[in-house]
């Protein structure tokens, strides 16, 4: 009988990609979602869809029963953009601090449930490096990176048996952010520019998340545990991304314009808290780099998508 992998976040980009890839290669897939009614299309394709709440460890223990492997992912941005979150903030608490606490608690529930699952052999965690630690506290507001990193560290220190079964994937920058959060601007001379914190020439891991996450996660499930992989289809700098985008769209390349953290926050339109989070993220991506200071992170040779094709298909 084929091995059973439980996929958290079945209806999301990462979880959906993992489920798609595993089905394609003959694995049994059990998808966990808060609302199974929204995953009927997966049921029709042979996925065992079960109800699970990341705030309820007991529901995860039930969902993980009999699994060979678990793919764990969490959503920092859900609480950030949930209108009801504002009423739940403690005095003086920022929205990204609140989302940090939620994500850490949910990721710990996933890890603890996996650690208590009899017979589990593989645990793949969707995570990111610890920006605060990598920069010795210089950049301490990149909560959506650090929230994932602290749980990986928690597993290594507090759940050693699970740690021996774990591999980690650092999900790269979503290619689909291009033209949305990453928005080139046209200047009066007709040229197109991208303005971000940093020099713009450090290679960034780029991932067509909904399409290619599963390819990488499957490789981690099939290989021995203990690896950390960069979730990337391509490694390009922001300058190179802009050049390729301009070339494929028939636009005139103007250049990359370096901006300061303060200027980015002021112009971002995100407000001071989220603006600072993203400004420090771009600073970190510039130096020491998206994957942080761990020089043992594996870079995939190929994954399926390439940036040229992605940018060419943009409308």
HUNORMO-V853473 format. One record per pair of residues at least 6 apart in sequence whose ideal C-beta (glycine too) atoms are under 6 Angstrom apart, sorted by the first residue. I is the first residue (numbers start at 1). GAP is how many residues later the second one is. D is the distance in whole Angstrom. If there is no record, write none. Layout:
I_GAP_D ; I_GAP_D
This chain:
2_24_5 ; 2_25_6 ; 2_26_5 ; 3_24_6 ; 3_65_4 ; 4_24_4 ; 4_63_5 ; 4_64_5 ; 5_17_6 ; 5_22_6 ; 5_24_6 ; 5_64_4 ; 6_24_5 ; 6_58_5 ; 6_61_5 ; 6_64_5 ; 7_8_5 ; 7_11_5 ; 7_12_5 ; 7_22_6 ; 7_24_5 ; 7_64_5 ; 8_7_6 ; 8_24_5 ; 8_64_5 ; 8_65_5 ; 9_6_3 ; 9_64_5 ; 10_9_6 ; 10_21_3 ; 10_23_5 ; 10_29_5 ; 10_32_6 ; 11_22_5 ; 11_27_6 ; 11_28_6 ; 13_196_5 ; 13_197_4 ; 14_59_5 ; 14_112_6 ; 14_199_5 ; 17_193_5 ; 17_196_4 ; 17_197_4 ; 18_53_5 ; 18_196_4 ; 18_199_5 ; 19_10_5 ; 19_12_6 ; 19_28_6 ; 20_194_6 ; 21_193_3 ; 21_194_6 ; 21_197_5 ; 22_7_5 ; 23_6_6 ; 29_18_5 ; 30_18_4 ; 31_11_6 ; 31_16_5 ; 31_18_5 ; 32_18_6 ; 32_20_4 ; 32_31_5 ; 33_6_5 ; 34_19_6 ; 36_13_5 ; 36_15_5 ; 39_10_5 ; 42_7_6 ; 43_6_5 ; 50_13_5 ; 52_7_5 ; 52_8_5 ; 52_11_4 ; 53_6_5 ; 54_52_4 ; 54_55_6 ; 57_52_4 ; 57_56_5 ; 60_49_6 ; 60_53_4 ; 61_52_5 ; 64_6_6 ; 64_49_6 ; 64_53_4 ; 67_53_6 ; 68_53_5 ; 69_53_4 ; 69_152_5 ; 70_44_5 ; 70_53_5 ; 71_53_5 ; 71_146_6 ; 72_38_4 ; 72_53_5 ; 73_53_4 ; 74_29_5 ; 74_32_5 ; 74_33_5 ; 76_23_5 ; 76_27_5 ; 76_68_4 ; 76_71_6 ; 79_6_5 ; 79_20_4 ; 79_23_5 ; 80_15_6 ; 80_19_5 ; 89_9_5 ; 94_179_5 ; 96_47_4 ; 96_177_6 ; 96_181_6 ; 100_43_4 ; 100_47_5 ; 103_44_4 ; 104_43_5 ; 104_47_6 ; 107_44_4 ; 108_43_6 ; 111_44_5 ; 114_6_6 ; 114_9_5 ; 114_48_6 ; 115_44_5 ; 115_47_4 ; 122_43_6 ; 122_99_5 ; 123_39_6 ; 123_42_5 ; 123_43_5 ; 124_43_5 ; 124_93_5 ; 124_96_5 ; 125_43_5 ; 126_43_6 ; 126_45_5 ; 127_21_4 ; 127_25_5 ; 127_41_5 ; 128_17_4 ; 128_20_5 ; 128_42_6 ; 129_20_6 ; 129_163_3 ; 130_16_5 ; 130_19_4 ; 131_8_5 ; 131_11_4 ; 131_14_5 ; 131_15_6 ; 131_153_5 ; 132_8_5 ; 132_14_5 ; 134_154_6 ; 134_158_4 ; 134_159_5 ; 139_141_4 ; 139_145_5 ; 141_135_5 ; 141_136_5 ; 141_139_5 ; 142_135_6 ; 142_138_5 ; 142_139_5 ; 152_16_6 ; 155_7_6 ; 155_8_5 ; 156_7_5 ; 165_60_5 ; 166_59_6 ; 167_53_4 ; 167_58_5 ; 167_60_5 ; 168_60_4 ; 169_47_6 ; 169_60_5 ; 169_62_5 ; 170_60_5 ; 170_61_6 ; 170_121_6 ; 171_60_4 ; 172_33_3 ; 172_34_5 ; 172_35_4 ; 172_59_5 ; 172_60_4 ; 173_31_5 ; 173_33_6 ; 174_35_5 ; 175_31_5 ; 175_33_5 ; 175_135_5 ; 184_8_5 ; 184_10_5 ; 185_8_6 ; 186_6_5 ; 187_6_6 ; 190_62_6 ; 191_61_5 ; 191_63_3 ; 192_54_6 ; 192_59_5 ; 192_62_5 ; 193_61_4 ; 193_62_6 ; 193_64_5 ; 194_44_6 ; 194_48_5 ; 194_62_5 ; 195_62_4 ; 195_64_5 ; 196_86_5 ; 197_62_6 ; 197_64_6 ; 197_67_5 ; 197_82_5 ; 197_85_4 ; 197_86_5 ; 198_84_5 ; 198_85_6 ; 198_88_3 ; 199_59_6 ; 199_87_6 ; 200_37_6 ; 200_38_4 ; 200_39_5 ; 200_56_4 ; 201_36_5 ; 201_38_6 ; 202_35_6 ; 202_84_5 ; 202_87_6 ; 203_32_4 ; 203_34_6 ; 204_81_6 ; 204_86_5 ; 205_25_5 ; 205_27_3 ; 205_30_6 ; 205_85_5 ; 206_26_6 ; 206_28_5 ; 206_101_6 ; 207_24_5 ; 207_25_6 ; 207_26_6 ; 208_25_6 ; 208_97_4 ; 208_102_6 ; 211_94_6 ; 212_21_5 ; 212_91_5 ; 212_92_5 ; 212_93_5 ; 215_88_5 ; 215_89_5 ; 216_15_6 ; 228_69_5 ; 229_69_5 ; 230_61_5 ; 230_67_5 ; 230_69_5 ; 233_70_4 ; 233_72_4 ; 234_72_6 ; 234_73_4 ; 236_71_6 ; 238_18_6 ; 239_17_5 ; 243_10_5 ; 244_63_6 ; 244_64_6 ; 244_67_5 ; 245_66_5 ; 246_7_4 ; 248_63_5 ; 248_64_4 ; 261_18_4 ; 264_15_4 ; 265_10_4 ; 265_11_5 ; 265_14_5 ; 268_7_4 ; 291_6_5
